[in-house]
Amino acid sequence: MQSVRAVVPRDLDRCWRSFVDATTLAAWVPGLRRARVILVGDDGLPAEILFEFGASLTYTLVYTYDVANREVRWQPRAGKRDAVAGFARFEAVDDGTSVTYGLEQGDGRSADQKAMGEQGAIVEAFARWMTRG
Protein backbone atom coordinates (compact mmCIF):
# COMPACT_ATOMS: atom_id res chain seq x y z
CA MET A 1 0.00 0.00 0.00
CA GLN A 2 1.41 3.34 -1.03
CA SER A 3 1.13 6.31 1.28
CA VAL A 4 1.41 10.08 1.15
CA ARG A 5 2.45 12.53 3.83
CA ALA A 6 1.48 16.11 4.59
CA VAL A 7 2.15 18.49 7.45
CA VAL A 8 -0.90 20.22 8.90
CA PRO A 9 -0.17 23.42 10.89
CA ARG A 10 -2.34 22.30 13.82
CA ASP A 11 -1.52 20.39 17.00
CA LEU A 12 -1.53 16.59 17.13
CA ASP A 13 -4.56 16.13 19.38
CA ARG A 14 -6.73 18.47 17.32
CA CYS A 15 -5.83 16.68 14.07
CA TRP A 16 -6.40 13.24 15.58
CA ARG A 17 -9.76 14.14 17.14
CA SER A 18 -10.93 15.78 13.91
CA PHE A 19 -9.94 12.83 11.73
CA VAL A 20 -11.70 10.21 13.87
CA ASP A 21 -14.86 12.32 14.27
CA ALA A 22 -17.28 10.71 11.81
CA THR A 23 -19.72 13.62 12.12
CA THR A 24 -17.32 15.90 10.23
CA LEU A 25 -16.24 13.56 7.42
CA ALA A 26 -18.70 14.95 4.85
CA ALA A 27 -17.23 18.42 5.44
CA TRP A 28 -13.84 17.48 4.02
CA VAL A 29 -13.83 14.08 2.24
CA PRO A 30 -14.15 14.76 -1.52
CA GLY A 31 -17.50 13.60 -2.90
CA LEU A 32 -18.81 12.19 0.36
CA ARG A 33 -22.54 12.75 0.67
CA ARG A 34 -23.05 11.08 4.03
CA ALA A 35 -21.21 9.12 6.72
CA ARG A 36 -23.22 7.36 9.40
CA VAL A 37 -21.76 5.53 12.39
CA ILE A 38 -23.25 2.04 12.58
CA LEU A 39 -21.27 0.73 15.54
CA VAL A 40 -19.30 2.45 18.29
CA GLY A 41 -16.48 0.62 20.06
CA ASP A 42 -15.91 0.34 23.81
CA ASP A 43 -13.44 3.23 23.48
CA GLY A 44 -16.19 5.53 22.16
CA LEU A 45 -14.65 5.68 18.67
CA PRO A 46 -16.52 4.63 15.52
CA ALA A 47 -16.04 0.89 14.91
CA GLU A 48 -18.07 0.74 11.69
CA ILE A 49 -19.22 3.55 9.39
CA LEU A 50 -21.56 3.54 6.40
CA PHE A 51 -20.36 5.77 3.54
CA GLU A 52 -22.52 7.16 0.72
CA PHE A 53 -20.95 8.84 -2.30
CA GLY A 54 -23.34 10.16 -4.96
CA ALA A 55 -26.28 7.96 -5.83
CA SER A 56 -24.54 4.64 -6.43
CA LEU A 57 -21.43 4.21 -4.27
CA THR A 58 -22.20 2.83 -0.79
CA TYR A 59 -20.06 0.69 1.50
CA THR A 60 -19.14 0.17 5.15
CA LEU A 61 -15.71 0.29 6.75
CA VAL A 62 -14.60 -1.32 10.00
CA TYR A 63 -12.06 0.64 12.05
CA THR A 64 -9.31 -0.30 14.50
CA TYR A 65 -7.35 2.24 16.52
CA ASP A 66 -3.96 2.50 18.15
CA VAL A 67 -4.75 5.61 20.16
CA ALA A 68 -1.38 5.75 21.92
CA ASN A 69 0.39 5.95 18.55
CA ARG A 70 -2.39 8.01 16.91
CA GLU A 71 -2.98 5.47 14.14
CA VAL A 72 -6.26 4.27 12.64
CA ARG A 73 -6.79 1.45 10.13
CA TRP A 74 -9.90 0.54 8.14
CA GLN A 75 -11.10 -2.44 6.12
CA PRO A 76 -14.29 -2.91 4.10
CA ARG A 77 -17.18 -4.99 5.40
CA ALA A 78 -20.15 -4.41 3.06
CA GLY A 79 -19.63 -3.32 -0.55
CA LYS A 80 -16.02 -4.56 -0.74
CA ARG A 81 -15.71 -4.11 -4.52
CA ASP A 82 -16.40 -0.38 -4.20
CA ALA A 83 -14.80 0.22 -0.81
CA VAL A 84 -11.32 1.19 0.32
CA ALA A 85 -8.82 -0.12 2.85
CA GLY A 86 -6.15 1.99 4.47
CA PHE A 87 -4.60 3.74 7.40
CA ALA A 88 -3.76 7.16 8.77
CA ARG A 89 -0.98 7.99 11.23
CA PHE A 90 -0.50 11.30 13.05
CA GLU A 91 2.79 12.49 14.56
CA ALA A 92 3.73 15.76 16.21
CA VAL A 93 6.38 17.77 14.34
CA ASP A 94 7.85 21.22 14.95
CA ASP A 95 5.44 23.01 12.63
CA GLY A 96 2.27 21.04 13.45
CA THR A 97 1.24 17.46 12.73
CA SER A 98 2.59 15.03 10.16
CA VAL A 99 -0.23 13.01 8.59
CA THR A 100 0.68 9.82 6.74
CA TYR A 101 -2.21 8.36 4.77
CA GLY A 102 -2.31 5.08 2.86
CA LEU A 103 -5.17 3.78 0.73
CA GLU A 104 -6.13 0.86 -1.52
CA GLN A 105 -9.25 1.28 -3.64
CA GLY A 106 -11.67 -1.48 -4.57
CA ASP A 107 -11.66 -2.99 -8.06
CA GLY A 108 -15.28 -2.00 -8.67
CA ARG A 109 -14.63 1.74 -8.64
CA SER A 110 -14.93 3.77 -11.84
CA ALA A 111 -12.08 6.00 -13.02
CA ASP A 112 -13.92 9.07 -11.66
CA GLN A 113 -14.46 7.40 -8.29
CA LYS A 114 -10.79 6.42 -8.13
CA ALA A 115 -9.72 10.00 -8.91
CA MET A 116 -12.06 11.36 -6.21
CA GLY A 117 -10.62 8.88 -3.68
CA GLU A 118 -6.97 9.38 -4.60
CA GLN A 119 -4.97 9.47 -1.36
CA GLY A 120 -3.14 12.71 -2.13
CA ALA A 121 -6.45 14.49 -2.76
CA ILE A 122 -7.86 13.21 0.52
CA VAL A 123 -4.85 14.31 2.58
CA GLU A 124 -4.85 17.72 0.90
CA ALA A 125 -8.59 18.10 1.58
CA PHE A 126 -8.06 17.24 5.26
CA ALA A 127 -5.16 19.72 5.55
CA ARG A 128 -7.21 22.50 3.91
CA TRP A 129 -10.18 21.80 6.16
CA MET A 130 -8.01 21.83 9.29
CA THR A 131 -6.32 25.11 8.39
CA ARG A 132 -9.66 26.80 7.69
CA GLY A 133 -11.21 25.82 11.01
C-alpha positions as CSV (number, residue, x, y, z in Angstrom):
1,M,0.0,0.0,0.0
2,Q,1.4,3.3,-1.0
3,S,1.1,6.3,1.3
4,V,1.4,10.1,1.1
5,R,2.5,12.5,3.8
6,A,1.5,16.1,4.6
7,V,2.1,18.5,7.5
8,V,-0.9,20.2,8.9
9,P,-0.2,23.4,10.9
10,R,-2.3,22.3,13.8
11,D,-1.5,20.4,17.0
12,L,-1.5,16.6,17.1
13,D,-4.6,16.1,19.4
14,R,-6.7,18.5,17.3
15,C,-5.8,16.7,14.1
16,W,-6.4,13.2,15.6
17,R,-9.8,14.1,17.1
18,S,-10.9,15.8,13.9
19,F,-9.9,12.8,11.7
20,V,-11.7,10.2,13.9
21,D,-14.9,12.3,14.3
22,A,-17.3,10.7,11.8
23,T,-19.7,13.6,12.1
24,T,-17.3,15.9,10.2
25,L,-16.2,13.6,7.4
26,A,-18.7,14.9,4.8
27,A,-17.2,18.4,5.4
28,W,-13.8,17.5,4.0
29,V,-13.8,14.1,2.2
30,P,-14.1,14.8,-1.5
31,G,-17.5,13.6,-2.9
32,L,-18.8,12.2,0.4
33,R,-22.5,12.8,0.7
34,R,-23.1,11.1,4.0
35,A,-21.2,9.1,6.7
36,R,-23.2,7.4,9.4
37,V,-21.8,5.5,12.4
38,I,-23.2,2.0,12.6
39,L,-21.3,0.7,15.5
40,V,-19.3,2.5,18.3
41,G,-16.5,0.6,20.1
42,D,-15.9,0.3,23.8
43,D,-13.4,3.2,23.5
44,G,-16.2,5.5,22.2
45,L,-14.7,5.7,18.7
46,P,-16.5,4.6,15.5
47,A,-16.0,0.9,14.9
48,E,-18.1,0.7,11.7
49,I,-19.2,3.6,9.4
50,L,-21.6,3.5,6.4
51,F,-20.4,5.8,3.5
52,E,-22.5,7.2,0.7
53,F,-21.0,8.8,-2.3
54,G,-23.3,10.2,-5.0
55,A,-26.3,8.0,-5.8
56,S,-24.5,4.6,-6.4
57,L,-21.4,4.2,-4.3
58,T,-22.2,2.8,-0.8
59,Y,-20.1,0.7,1.5
60,T,-19.1,0.2,5.1
61,L,-15.7,0.3,6.7
62,V,-14.6,-1.3,10.0
63,Y,-12.1,0.6,12.0
64,T,-9.3,-0.3,14.5
65,Y,-7.3,2.2,16.5
66,D,-4.0,2.5,18.2
67,V,-4.8,5.6,20.2
68,A,-1.4,5.7,21.9
69,N,0.4,5.9,18.6
70,R,-2.4,8.0,16.9
71,E,-3.0,5.5,14.1
72,V,-6.3,4.3,12.6
73,R,-6.8,1.5,10.1
74,W,-9.9,0.5,8.1
75,Q,-11.1,-2.4,6.1
76,P,-14.3,-2.9,4.1
77,R,-17.2,-5.0,5.4
78,A,-20.1,-4.4,3.1
79,G,-19.6,-3.3,-0.6
80,K,-16.0,-4.6,-0.7
81,R,-15.7,-4.1,-4.5
82,D,-16.4,-0.4,-4.2
83,A,-14.8,0.2,-0.8
84,V,-11.3,1.2,0.3
85,A,-8.8,-0.1,2.9
86,G,-6.2,2.0,4.5
87,F,-4.6,3.7,7.4
88,A,-3.8,7.2,8.8
89,R,-1.0,8.0,11.2
90,F,-0.5,11.3,13.1
91,E,2.8,12.5,14.6
92,A,3.7,15.8,16.2
93,V,6.4,17.8,14.3
94,D,7.9,21.2,15.0
95,D,5.4,23.0,12.6
96,G,2.3,21.0,13.4
97,T,1.2,17.5,12.7
98,S,2.6,15.0,10.2
99,V,-0.2,13.0,8.6
100,T,0.7,9.8,6.7
101,Y,-2.2,8.4,4.8
102,G,-2.3,5.1,2.9
103,L,-5.2,3.8,0.7
104,E,-6.1,0.9,-1.5
105,Q,-9.2,1.3,-3.6
106,G,-11.7,-1.5,-4.6
107,D,-11.7,-3.0,-8.1
108,G,-15.3,-2.0,-8.7
109,R,-14.6,1.7,-8.6
110,S,-14.9,3.8,-11.8
111,A,-12.1,6.0,-13.0
112,D,-13.9,9.1,-11.7
113,Q,-14.5,7.4,-8.3
114,K,-10.8,6.4,-8.1
115,A,-9.7,10.0,-8.9
116,M,-12.1,11.4,-6.2
117,G,-10.6,8.9,-3.7
118,E,-7.0,9.4,-4.6
119,Q,-5.0,9.5,-1.4
120,G,-3.1,12.7,-2.1
121,A,-6.4,14.5,-2.8
122,I,-7.9,13.2,0.5
123,V,-4.9,14.3,2.6
124,E,-4.9,17.7,0.9
125,A,-8.6,18.1,1.6
126,F,-8.1,17.2,5.3
127,A,-5.2,19.7,5.5
128,R,-7.2,22.5,3.9
129,W,-10.2,21.8,6.2
130,M,-8.0,21.8,9.3
131,T,-6.3,25.1,8.4
132,R,-9.7,26.8,7.7
133,G,-11.2,25.8,11.0
